[in-house]
């Protein structure tokens, strides 16, 4: 018969081994592993105290790592990593206060990217400047806004530039810059007023020229009786080739101007001139109407040297109610 002896390791020996392992891990700054073992050991020896010390060291290690990542607050990747670390050690030291500051930094950055400068400065003016020193970050914000104001000024967006510079509250030469822009605005207003006055003067000049030209044109159309007869004398026709001949009898009367035989039995009429219009009346001829005769009146208005409008009206004088007058308008040329 063979007897096998199995060595039995007591709980005390196991705990001792774990304890020494945790202490070694802690001394080598492997705090997470050490803390895990100390938790298993419970109240063995001074495990609780050593675990608390390891937790403190781990928190300090993480805290230091996070703070180092915050050297450049414009590096959004490092900023987010630091925030993740500090969230896990929120109760350690001033981690919570730093997290609040970093939230402000993120909100300011977001507002700047959207060009919502008033909102960004609303946070800047109320943000805590410590425990993390935000001075360098805020200076960068001020510089960015100042540069934006310069761009607006170059683009002649003067009001927008002033709005930005007023947010800077005296940063650099912002007050002097505002005064410079206001001077520029006044110059522009003076120039705009001058140009407007010139524009109105030019409009008035053109209107006066047009008025004079119109008057001259009207004057050119107006004729004395002698000029009227001289201008109207000759053969005219409309688009249907109806012929008109305006000439004077020796006694100064005017024969029927229409040369068609239909009008041949009409008596001569009298004429008068007013402005650019010659009116001819008194043409009387036979008609098949019950009154035995019909009157015709012509009115010729000068348009150009060889063009005119003619209106002729047919009526029975004294019987207009029974025979309503009929008028027709035509264009004639010579």
PEZI-V137702 format. One record per residue. N is the residue number from 1. RES is the residue in one letter. NEAR is the number of other ideal C-beta (glycine too) atoms within 10 Angstrom. Layout:
n=N res=RES near=NEAR
n=N res=RES near=NEAR
This chain:
n=1 res=X near=2
n=2 res=X near=3
n=3 res=X near=4
n=4 res=X near=4
n=5 res=X near=5
n=6 res=X near=4
n=7 res=X near=4
n=8 res=X near=6
n=9 res=X near=8
n=10 res=X near=8
n=11 res=X near=8
n=12 res=X near=9
n=13 res=X near=10
n=14 res=X near=11
n=15 res=X near=16
n=16 res=X near=14
n=17 res=X near=11
n=18 res=X near=16
n=19 res=X near=18
n=20 res=X near=11
n=21 res=X near=13
n=22 res=X near=25
n=23 res=X near=18
n=24 res=X near=13
n=25 res=X near=19
n=26 res=X near=21
n=27 res=X near=10
n=28 res=X near=10
n=29 res=X near=11
n=30 res=X near=15
n=31 res=X near=22
n=32 res=X near=11
n=33 res=X near=15
n=34 res=X near=25
n=35 res=X near=20
n=36 res=X near=14
n=37 res=X near=21
n=38 res=X near=28
n=39 res=X near=12
n=40 res=X near=11
n=41 res=X near=19
n=42 res=X near=10
n=43 res=X near=7
n=44 res=X near=16
n=45 res=X near=13
n=46 res=X near=14
n=47 res=X near=21
n=48 res=X near=14
n=49 res=X near=10
n=50 res=X near=19
n=51 res=X near=21
n=52 res=X near=13
n=53 res=X near=16
n=54 res=X near=26
n=55 res=X near=17
n=56 res=X near=12
n=57 res=X near=15
n=58 res=X near=19
n=59 res=X near=17
n=60 res=X near=14
n=61 res=X near=15
n=62 res=X near=18
n=63 res=X near=19
n=64 res=X near=11
n=65 res=X near=13
n=66 res=X near=23
n=67 res=X near=17
n=68 res=X near=10
n=69 res=X near=20
n=70 res=X near=21
n=71 res=X near=10
n=72 res=X near=12
n=73 res=X near=23
n=74 res=X near=12
n=75 res=X near=13
n=76 res=X near=12
n=77 res=X near=8
n=78 res=X near=16
n=79 res=X near=18
n=80 res=X near=13
n=81 res=X near=15
n=82 res=X near=25
n=83 res=X near=19
n=84 res=X near=11
n=85 res=X near=18
n=86 res=X near=25
n=87 res=X near=12
n=88 res=X near=11
n=89 res=X near=18
n=90 res=X near=10
n=91 res=X near=7
n=92 res=X near=16
n=93 res=X near=14
n=94 res=X near=14
n=95 res=X near=22
n=96 res=X near=13
n=97 res=X near=14
n=98 res=X near=22
n=99 res=X near=17
n=100 res=X near=13
n=101 res=X near=21
n=102 res=X near=20
n=103 res=X near=13
n=104 res=X near=18
n=105 res=X near=23
n=106 res=X near=16
n=107 res=X near=15
n=108 res=X near=22
n=109 res=X near=17
n=110 res=X near=12
n=111 res=X near=19
n=112 res=X near=18
n=113 res=X near=9
n=114 res=X near=10
n=115 res=X near=11
n=116 res=X near=12
n=117 res=X near=21
n=118 res=X near=11
n=119 res=X near=15
n=120 res=X near=22
n=121 res=X near=22
n=122 res=X near=15
n=123 res=X near=16
n=124 res=X near=21
n=125 res=X near=9
n=126 res=X near=8
n=127 res=X near=17
n=128 res=X near=12
n=129 res=X near=12
n=130 res=X near=11
n=131 res=X near=12
n=132 res=X near=21
n=133 res=X near=12
n=134 res=X near=19
n=135 res=X near=10
n=136 res=X near=11
n=137 res=X near=22
n=138 res=X near=18
n=139 res=X near=11
n=140 res=X near=14
n=141 res=X near=24
n=142 res=X near=18
n=143 res=X near=13
n=144 res=X near=14
n=145 res=X near=21
n=146 res=X near=18
n=147 res=X near=11
n=148 res=X near=17
n=149 res=X near=25
n=150 res=X near=14
n=151 res=X near=12
n=152 res=X near=19
n=153 res=X near=19
n=154 res=X near=9
n=155 res=X near=10
n=156 res=X near=11
n=157 res=X near=15
n=158 res=X near=16
n=159 res=X near=9
n=160 res=X near=16
n=161 res=X near=23
n=162 res=X near=18
n=163 res=X near=14
n=164 res=X near=26
n=165 res=X near=27
n=166 res=X near=15
n=167 res=X near=20
n=168 res=X near=21
n=169 res=X near=12
n=170 res=X near=10
n=171 res=X near=17
n=172 res=X near=12
n=173 res=X near=13
n=174 res=X near=20
n=175 res=X near=14
n=176 res=X near=11
n=177 res=X near=20
n=178 res=X near=18
n=179 res=X near=11
n=180 res=X near=14
n=181 res=X near=19
n=182 res=X near=12
n=183 res=X near=10
n=184 res=X near=14
n=185 res=X near=14
n=186 res=X near=10
n=187 res=X near=10
n=188 res=X near=12
n=189 res=X near=10
n=190 res=X near=10
n=191 res=X near=10
n=192 res=X near=10
n=193 res=X near=10
n=194 res=X near=10
n=195 res=X near=10
n=196 res=X near=10
n=197 res=X near=10
n=198 res=X near=10
n=199 res=X near=10
n=200 res=X near=10
n=201 res=X near=10
n=202 res=X near=10
n=203 res=X near=10
n=204 res=X near=10
n=205 res=X near=10
n=206 res=X near=10
n=207 res=X near=10
n=208 res=X near=10
n=209 res=X near=10
n=210 res=X near=10
n=211 res=X near=10
n=212 res=X near=10
n=213 res=X near=10
n=214 res=X near=10
n=215 res=X near=10
n=216 res=X near=10
n=217 res=X near=11
n=218 res=X near=11
n=219 res=X near=10
n=220 res=X near=12
n=221 res=X near=14
n=222 res=X near=15
n=223 res=X near=19
n=224 res=X near=9
n=225 res=X near=13
n=226 res=X near=9
n=227 res=X near=13
n=228 res=X near=22
n=229 res=X near=18
n=230 res=X near=11
n=231 res=X near=19
n=232 res=X near=23
n=233 res=X near=12
n=234 res=X near=12
n=235 res=X near=11
n=236 res=X near=19
n=237 res=X near=15
n=238 res=X near=13
n=239 res=X near=9
n=240 res=X near=6
n=241 res=X near=6
n=242 res=X near=14
n=243 res=X near=13
n=244 res=X near=23
n=245 res=X near=14
n=246 res=X near=24
n=247 res=X near=12
n=248 res=X near=14
n=249 res=X near=9
n=250 res=X near=5
n=251 res=X near=6
n=252 res=X near=11
n=253 res=X near=14
n=254 res=X near=21
n=255 res=X near=18
n=256 res=X near=22
n=257 res=X near=23
n=258 res=X near=18
n=259 res=X near=15
n=260 res=X near=10
n=261 res=X near=7
n=262 res=X near=10
n=263 res=X near=14
n=264 res=X near=11
n=265 res=X near=11
n=266 res=X near=20
n=267 res=X near=13
n=268 res=X near=17
n=269 res=X near=20
n=270 res=X near=12
n=271 res=X near=22
n=272 res=X near=11
n=273 res=X near=19
n=274 res=X near=11
n=275 res=X near=13
n=276 res=X near=20
n=277 res=X near=18
n=278 res=X near=24
n=279 res=X near=16
n=280 res=X near=23
n=281 res=X near=17
n=282 res=X near=16
n=283 res=X near=23
n=284 res=X near=18
n=285 res=X near=16
n=286 res=X near=10
n=287 res=X near=15
n=288 res=X near=6
n=289 res=X near=12
n=290 res=X near=9
n=291 res=X near=12
n=292 res=X near=9
n=293 res=X near=14
n=294 res=X near=19
n=295 res=X near=22
n=296 res=X near=20
n=297 res=X near=18
n=298 res=X near=21
n=299 res=X near=16
n=300 res=X near=25
n=301 res=X near=15
n=302 res=X near=21
n=303 res=X near=14
n=304 res=X near=10
n=305 res=X near=9
n=306 res=X near=12
n=307 res=X near=12
n=308 res=X near=23
n=309 res=X near=14
n=310 res=X near=21
n=311 res=X near=15
n=312 res=X near=19
n=313 res=X near=14
n=314 res=X near=17
n=315 res=X near=16
n=316 res=X near=20
n=317 res=X near=15
n=318 res=X near=10
n=319 res=X near=15
n=320 res=X near=11
n=321 res=X near=7
n=322 res=X near=10
n=323 res=X near=17
n=324 res=X near=10
n=325 res=X near=12
n=326 res=X near=9
n=327 res=X near=11
n=328 res=X near=9
n=329 res=X near=10
n=330 res=X near=15
n=331 res=X near=11
n=332 res=X near=19
n=333 res=X near=12
n=334 res=X near=16
